[in-house]
Amino acid sequence: MTPAERSQWCIQQAEAIEADLLPVEAEEGLLPIGRALATWYRSMARRVLENVRETA
């Protein structure tokens, strides 16, 4: 998997998590966990691309 593919995969994971967040999860207090996971995936996507720039 290339860095660009890895970054895209991370973004896809974040989007899938955000799309699957349901109102029930908000009621159960799980919404912050879902958002935190999506944020983590997005930050990993940025880090992958930053590492590529630094090594180029």
Helices and strands as residue ranges (DSSP letters): H 3-20, H 23-27, H 31-55
